[in-house]
Each structure stands twice: as C-alpha cells, then as structure tokens.
Amino acid sequence: KSFAGVLIVLVVFLRANSLINSANYSIDEHITVTKRIITPEDDLPSLRGVLYSVDRRLPRTVAISSQNMNMSMSEPTSLTGTPYTKDFQIDSVSSTNSSLITPEWFEPNSLELIRGYDSDVCKPKHDWQSKSFPNCNMFHETNLSEMKFLTSGTIRSVFELRENIDGHVNKFVYKSLDFSGRHHDVTPERVNQERKDALVMERTTGSRFIPNIHAYCSTVVIMEHAPRDMQSYNKKRLAKNITISPLDRLKIGIHIASGVADLHSIDFTHNDLHEKQFLYKDGVFKLNDFNYARAMYDNTTTSETCTLTLSKLKEHQLRRSLEELQYRVGYEGFTPSTPDKNDVWIMGDLLYRLLTDTQVWKGDEDVKMKLVKRIVAGKRPQIPKEIEKSNDPAHVAMLNALDMTWTYNWKERPSARAIADYLMGELRNITGEESPDIRINFLNDRSR
C-alpha cells in the first residue's frame, strides 16, 4: 500500500454517560478498540481521528473530529467548550470554522529574526526556509526517564537516549534548550535557532556528512548518536603525541569540505564553523550544530544571491572570514560577500588546523588583532617547512585546497563543492581506485 496514500487511524469506542462537557463522567470498563486503514478521501471516524498531511513541502496539518457515541454520526461534538488551558482564547480559533489547523491560523515570525540582509530587496530562496516540520508525537512515545546526561553547552543540554527493540539497542542524542536561566532565557530567537537546526538536518537527510535527525518539537531534537567531536579528539591526540598519516588527513579534509558543500546545496550556510561542530560516526566526521545557520537569500531585483549587509549585524555576530575581518578594521577595499563564501574562507582555518595541528587563532586579543591586520594585508598564517616542502601527494592536495579556501577575492573563491570534488579526485589519483574508501578507522582504537 502506498504510504503517502493511506493513513492509519485508531478508533476507540467508549461507552460513557457523557464524554465531554461533564466534570464527573464515568467510563464503563468495557472498551472496544478497532483499527482500520482509510484513504484521505474517507470521512474521519467517530470519536477522534488525526489526519497528518503527507506533503513535506509545507508544515504538517492536523484535523481532529470528536463524536459522542450516544449521538448520531451527523452531529459532531464541539470541543471548544473543553478547558484546554487556563489562558485559552476562543478568538484564537480560525474564523472559517474549519477543523483543519492550517497556516492561516498563525503568522510565522521567523523572517523577523533574520539579520544581515537588506530586507527591502532580499527574500528567502525557498519558502520552506522560514518554516518547520515538527513531529512532536515522537517525544510522547519516548521514555525520557531512561536518558543519561552527557554534557551541557552554552544554551543546550545533551542526553543519551536508548531504544531497546528485541534486544537490539540503538543510541540517539536528545538535545534540549536549557530552561535553568544559567545563560539565556527561552526566547523566540532561541526557539528559532532550534527550528533552523532541525530544518537543516531534515533537508540534508541524504547527506553522508551531516547527522540524521529523528524528531523535532519546538525546543528539542532527537538526532543521530556520535561518540566524539573533532576538537576533543585532537586535544587528547596531541596530548599523547599521536600523529595522523597524510592520507587520513586528506580523508578528513574531504569530510569537512563535503559537509559544508552539502549544507550549501540546500541554500543554507553554517555561520559558526569550528572543530567542535564535527562529530565522528562510522569512520566519518559529520558537520553538526546549525543553530546559527543562515538561509541564503535572493536579490529580487537582480535574481542573484544576496550579499551580507554587515552593518546590520552586531559585533558578536561577526565571524572570522576575510570579509568580516576587513569590515572590522575598516579596510578601504572591503566589498560585501555572499555568506557561502564566508563559510569557505573559515573552512580554510579548519584545513590549516588539520594539516599543521596548529590553531590559526591563538594567543590573547592583542596577538589575534595583529593576525587580523596581517590577514587583511594579504599575509597568511605560516605553514611548517616540512609540510610546505613535502612531496607527499596527500600533503600537496591539502595545501592546494587551503589555497582555494583562502582565495583573497571572494568572487574568485571556489565553492565548497568544488574543493570537495578536488580533494576526492586527488584521493582517487593517490589510491588508484575509482571509489576509494573515505572512512578513517584509527578512531576505532580506544587507545587513541
């Protein structure tokens, strides 16, 4: 049967003196449960039926009907008298008297939270970029009492969630906004960050380099479990003086560039790239954490991708791409860039770290400001001579990719996809295989 063409409705028949609008109703112990498959064209069944839209291009819609079994099937029971919440407002219900919860019931406000574009001429490339696709029932079906706390970030707490089916245990990650007020209150902007995080993972489901999402509802997500992140591993690895082969570094470079490229393919940019955003799972580092992701906009006049208007951003919202550094120091040659090219430049910082085991940005603020001025002046961070002069083809490939990311003119800077394709091509040349294995396996050794 076609999944998109059928819906399963559970019909529960209760014999009661009064089902709704009675504070003291009694329920007979005899309950009959039946289950049948209906098509969307069928009338909704008695008591309660929930109809979910199968069109994933729009937010899911829900239709609810209710029926007292002592009444005829043609006389629906009104639900509006039920005390849903203490602050329930009757005028919040659609004036069309429709039982469908549709977008007309509310005014989406995510577009009001966008920063960095000229809103007079810039509009989202896709209508869905300002929407969400929650599946809250997944959380009601989950036993949250068995979760294990893992860690807590600036605004979110992370738990490990287990599902045991016939002795087979699957692990997932449960992320929730903190409600403790330690760092931030739960505001529309925070909720919107969660919306973007879930939306990006949902839209990139086909990517091997971005984690899978399993559920999302307002302030929480359930996603793929990944045991390590790149930053914590590198810290432990370097403390033990463990080295990585040039070929494995090349493979990780492919992971990084491919994750960014897959993100850009849905017209979103990351806007917060650093080591900790890459999680390790099944031999691959996967790009994660899209709370600060930015939808790419089109200029309605030129039909080109909108450049960023940095004057509309606050200081803490500026990152470390070349263009943002130029803007910070008032460089005369500054020209606004598209946000994807900013990601590509910062991706170079990650490749530099991968290639040299050294951070680009280190030291106190005075040291960092000197580096800002050097970069704006066209000078790059130094590369160790043994790597710069290396004849190892993996080193050469990584150096070339670094040159691509740090192309000074953003209009000539290659895309993340072009860099990922280049690195993959070099891996094919090195291995002599048309479909080389891009996985790394040294992380499976717990001693590392």
N, C-alpha and C positions, 0 to 999 in steps of 0.2 A: 504494500500500500504506500502511496506517496505520503511522505512525512509532511510536506507543505500543504497537502490537500485534505488532511484529516486531523481531527483534534479529539483527544480523549477527555471525556467529561465524566466525573464521578458523581453519581446521583444518589443522594442519601435521603430516604423516606423516613420521616419521624412522625409518629402519632402523638400529638400533644393537644391540650385544651386550647392553648393559644401560643403561636410560635413567636410572634413579635408584638410589641406594644403592650406587654404584660410583665409586670415586675415579678410576679410569682407564678410562673408557669411550670407545669410538671411534665416530665418526659416519660412515656411508657418504656419499660425495659426492653420491649421488642423492637429491634431495629433491623430494617432490611436494607442491604447495600447491593446495588446493581451497577454494572459497568457496561457501557456500550460505546461504539465508535460512531461519530456523526460527522457529517460534512459541514463546512461553514455555512451552507445554504439552509441547513435544518434550523428549526426553531430551537431556542435554548430550552433545556429540560426544566422540569419542575424543581422547586426548592432553590438550587443555586447552580449556575453554570458559569464557568470562567473561560472566555474566549481570548486567546492571545493572537495578535497579528503575526503573520509569517513573513511580512515584508520587512527585512532588516535594514532597509534604507531609511525607515522612519522609527521613532521611538515606539516601543510596544504599546498597544492599546488593549484595554480590558473592558469587557462587557459583563455586567452582573445582573442576574434576574433572581427574584425570590418568589416563592409560591407557598401559601398555606395549603396543606393537603386537604383541609375541610372545605376549601373554596373551589370553584370551577377553574379550569385551566385558563380561562379567558380573563380572569380577574386577578391581576398581579398585586402582590402585597407591596405597599410602599415602604421604602427603607428610610425615608427622610426623617421619620419621627424617632428613629433609634438614636440614643445619646452616644454618638460616635466619639467625640471628645468634648471636654468641658468648654472649649472655645470654638466649637463648631459653628460656622456661619452659614445659614441657609442660602444666602445670596451668593455663595461661592460656587454653587452648582450651576451648570450651564443652563442658560435661558431657553435652549432649544428643546428641553425635556427629553433629551436623548440619554439612553443608558450607557452609551459609549463614552469612555474617558478619552477625549481627543485633544490635540494640541490647542484647540480653541479655548480650552478650559484655563489656560495659563499663558503668560507672556514670558518666553525664555529670556534670561538676562545675561547669559554667558558673554554675549558680544559687548556688553557694557564693561566687562572686566579685562578686555584686551588692551594692552599698552604697546606703543612703539610704531603704530601706523597712523597715517593721515586718514582719519575716518571719513573725510569728505569724498575721497576718491578711491579708497581701498576697501575691498569687500572680500569675504572668505572665498577661496577657490571652490569649495563644496558646501552645500547646505548642511550636510551631516556633521561638519567640523564643529558646529556650535551646539550639537545635541548629544544625547547619551542613550545607552541601551542597557538599562538595569535588568537584572534577573534576581530580584530580592528573595524569591522563594528558595533559592539555593541556601541561603543563610538560615532559614527556618527549618530546613531539612538537615542541618549540620549540628552535631553535638559539640558545642563550643566549650563545654565543661572539661573536655579532654585535651584542650590545647596546651602547648608548652611555650612559655615565653622565651624568645630568642634574644631580642635586642630592642633598643629604642633609639630613634633618630631625633632630629630636630623637632619634627611635628608628628611623627607616626611611631607606633609600636608594632613590632613584628612577632608573630607567633607561628609555631609549627603545628600544623593540623594533620591528623592521621585518619585514614579511612581503611577499615579492615573489611574486605569482602572475601568470604570463603577462605580465610587465612592469608590472603594476599594483601599486604599493607602498602598503600600509596601515601606519599607525603605531599603536603601542599603548604603554601605560605599564606597566612592570614595577616593582612596589613590594615590597621585602623588608625584614623586620626586620634591623637591624644585629646582626652577631654579633661585632663587634670589642670589645665591652665598653666603648666610649667613654662611653656614657651609662647603659645599662641592660643587665642580663643578660636572656637569653631565659627568661622565667618563664611559668607558666600564665596569669598576668594579661596579659602581653604577647600571648601566643597568643590569648587570649580577645578582646583588642582587635581583632586581625586577623579573628577569626571574625565579630565584630559588623560590622566594616567591609564584609566580603564579603556577609554576610547581608542587610544593608540594601540594598546595591546590587542584589542578586539579587531581592529582594522589590519593589523600585521600578523594575523593568525598563521598565515602561510610562511612566515619567515623562520628560518632555522636559527637566526641570530638575535631574536627577541623572544623573551619568555612567553609562554602561553598563559592566558587568563581563563579562569574557570567561573568566576562570579564577581559581580559588582553591584553595590547598592549604596548610593549617596556618599558615605564616608569610609566605606570598607571595600576591600578587594580580596579575592582568593586567587592566587596565581601559582605558577609552577615553582616547585621547591628547587633551590640551588644552594649547595652547601658552602660555597666560598665566593668571595669577591676578589677582584684583581688587586686591589690595594692591600688588603690584609695578607694575601698570599705573598706579594712582593716584599712586604715588610718582614715576614717570617723567613722568606727565602734568602734575602740579603743578610739577615742576621746570622744565618747558618752558612753564608758564603757558598750557596748553591748557584751554579750557573745554568743558563738555558742555551741550547745549541742555536746557531744562527737559523737553521731550518725551522725550529719550533717558534722562534721569534717571528719569522715570516708568516707562519700559520696564524699566530695570534694577531699579527697585523691585518691579515685577511678577515679575521673575526671582527676586529674593530671597524674597519672600513665597510664591511658588508652590513653590520648592524646599523651604522649611520646611513648607508645608502638605502636600506630597506625602509628606514624611518622616513627619509626624504621622499621615497616613492609614493607615500600617501599624503604628501604635501604638508608634513609637519617637520619642525626642527626641534632638536633636543634642548639647546639653550643652557645646558649645565653639564657638559661633558667632563668627566674626570674618571680616574681609575675605579673608584668605588662603585660607579654605575655599571660595571661589567661583572656579571655573575657567571660562575663556572658550573656547567652541567653537561655531562656526557661528552667530555672532550672539547667543548666549545665555550668560549666566553660570549655571553649574551648581553646586549645593551638593555638597560633597565632604568626604571625611575623617570617617568615622564611628567612629573608634577609641574615642571617649569617649561614644558614643551610649548612651542608657539606654532599656531596654524599659519601657513603661508597664504598671503592674500594676493589678489589680482588688482591691478590698476584698471578701473572701469573705463578710463579714457584711452589708455594705450594697450590694454589687454596683456600687459607684461606683469611679471611678478613684482610686487611692491617692494621697494627698499625700506629699510628701517629708518624711522624718524627718531634718532637717539635723544633728541631734546625732550621727547615725551616720556622717557624713562627716568627713573630715579637712580641715584648714584649706585645703590646696592644692586640694581637690576642690570648694570653693565657688566659684561664678562671680559675675557682677555683675548678676543680676536684682534687682529691688526687694526681693523677699522674702529673698534671701540677704544683701543689704546690711543689711536690718533685723535679721536674725539676728546678723550680725557685731557690730553696735553695741548689741545688747541692747534693741532697741526694744520698748516695752511693748505696742504694738498689733500685734505680729507674729502672723500666722496662717499655718500651713503651706499651701503651694500645690501644685497638680499640676504636674508637670515641663513639660508643654507650654506652660503659661502663663509659665513662666520663660523658655523659648525666645522667646516672643512679645515679652517685655519687652526682651530683649537684641537682638532683631531691630530694635527701635527705635533702638539705638545705630548699627546699620548704615544705617538710613534717614536718620538725622541726619547721618552722615558723607557719604552720597550727596547729600543736599540742600545741605549747607553747605561741603563739602570740609574739614571740621574734625573732629578726633577728639574724642569725649566724654572719654576717659580719656587725659590728657596731663599732663606735669609729674612731679615727684618724688612720693614716697609721702605726704609731708605735704600736698601740694596735692590728691592723689587722696583722702585721708581727709577733707579739708574738703568735697570734692564729694560723697562718700558721705553725710555728715551733711546736706548741702543736699538731696540727693535723698530721703533718708529723711524729711526735714521737709516734703516735698511740692513742692520747687522743682526746676525742670528746667534743663538747660543752655541758655544763651541762644542765640537764633536771630538772625542778622543782620537788621537792619531792612528791607533791600531785598528780602529773601525773605519775611519775616513780613508785610509790607505789599503784597506783589506781587499783581497781578490776573491773572497768567498762570494759566490753569486747571490746567496741569500742576503748578505750584508749590502751588496750593491743594489739589490732590488729595494731594500728598505730605505737606503739613502736616496734613491730616486723618488720613492713615494713621499719621503719627507720633503724633498724639493717641490714636489707637486702641491702638497698641502700648504707650504709656506710661499706660494707664488704671491709676489707683492701686489700686483694689480688684481683686484678681486674679480674683474670681468674675465681675466685670462686664467683664473684659478680653476683647475679641473673639478668636476663633481666628485662626490664620494663614490658614486658608482664607477666612474672612470678609474679611480685609484684602486678600488676593489678588483676590478677586472684586470688591471695591470698586474697587481700582485698575484692574482690567481694564474695569469698567463706565465709569470716568472716561475711559479711553483710547478707548473706543467713542464716548463723547459728544464728545470733542475731535476725533477723526478723521472722525466721521460714518459709520464703517464697522462692520458687524456683526462682521466677523472681521479686525480690523486686524493688521498685521504687528508682532509684538513684538520682532523682531530689531533689534539695533543693528549698524550697518555701519562706524562710524568707526574701529573697531579693526582693520579690514582694511587701513587705510592705515598702512604700516610707519613712516612719518614721525611718527606719533602715538605 
